[in-house]
Amino acid sequence: MPSIIDETVFGDPSRGLAVVYLCGALLLAGQQVYYVIVEGATPFYAGLFLIAGMALSGIAESLPNPRRRAAGALRLTAIIVLVSLLVIGFFTPDLITG
């Protein structure tokens, strides 16, 4: 009997989620570029973690069905990136806020 983690992480990719994740990453990246270049603000490092996590998830969801292991590895990497954001924010919030 397959576990829920196996079904979730190494399951079939969803094209709808791929579009949502990749568009979200693109919007966040555009916002980051605007504020850094045009407004002259310091980069928001938590946004960079979110961009990386969403982009990895979007790439994982856009892979074809036979590449489920690669998609699972990308999903796990995205989870690690986003959890590391939480850990950094909990222990040393000054690194994230700049």
C-alpha positions in Angstrom: 0.0 0.0 0.0 1.6 3.3 -1.1 2.0 6.0 1.5 0.6 9.5 1.3 4.1 10.9 1.0 4.9 8.7 -1.9 1.7 9.6 -3.6 2.1 13.3 -3.0 5.8 13.8 -3.6 6.3 11.2 -6.4 2.8 11.5 -7.9 1.8 12.6 -11.4 2.6 16.3 -12.1 -0.3 18.8 -12.5 -0.1 21.2 -15.4 -2.4 23.7 -13.7 -0.2 24.0 -10.6 2.9 24.4 -12.8 1.3 27.5 -14.4 0.4 28.9 -11.0 3.8 28.3 -9.4 5.8 29.6 -12.4 3.6 32.7 -12.7 3.9 33.3 -9.0 7.7 33.0 -9.1 7.8 35.4 -12.1 5.6 38.0 -10.4 7.7 37.8 -7.2 10.9 38.1 -9.3 9.5 41.1 -11.2 8.5 42.8 -7.9 11.9 42.2 -6.4 13.7 43.6 -9.5 11.4 46.6 -9.5 12.0 47.5 -5.9 15.8 46.9 -6.1 16.5 48.7 -9.4 13.8 51.4 -9.7 13.2 52.2 -6.0 16.8 51.6 -4.9 15.7 49.4 -2.0 17.7 46.6 -0.4 16.8 43.1 -1.6 14.2 41.3 0.5 15.9 38.0 1.1 12.8 36.1 2.1 11.4 36.9 -1.3 14.4 35.3 -2.9 13.6 32.1 -1.0 10.0 32.2 -2.0 11.0 32.8 -5.7 13.4 29.8 -5.6 10.8 27.5 -3.9 8.0 28.4 -6.3 10.2 28.1 -9.3 11.4 24.6 -8.3 7.9 23.5 -7.6 6.8 24.9 -11.0 9.5 23.1 -12.8 8.7 19.9 -11.0 5.0 20.2 -12.0 5.9 20.9 -15.6 7.9 17.7 -16.1 6.3 14.9 -18.1 4.8 11.8 -16.3 7.7 9.4 -16.9 10.0 11.8 -15.0 8.2 11.4 -11.7 11.5 10.7 -9.7 13.0 14.0 -11.0 9.8 15.8 -10.2 9.9 14.3 -6.7 13.5 15.4 -6.2 12.6 19.0 -7.3 9.6 19.0 -5.0 11.7 17.9 -2.0 14.3 20.5 -2.9 11.6 23.2 -2.9 10.3 22.0 0.5 13.9 22.2 1.9 14.3 25.7 0.6 11.0 26.9 2.1 11.6 25.2 5.4 15.1 26.7 5.6 13.4 30.1 5.2 11.3 29.3 8.3 14.3 28.1 10.3 16.4 31.1 9.4 13.4 33.4 10.2 13.0 31.7 13.6 16.7 31.7 14.7 18.2 34.7 13.0 15.5 37.0 11.6 18.1 39.8 10.9 19.4 37.7 8.0 16.1 37.8 6.2 14.9 41.3 6.9 18.3 42.8 5.9 
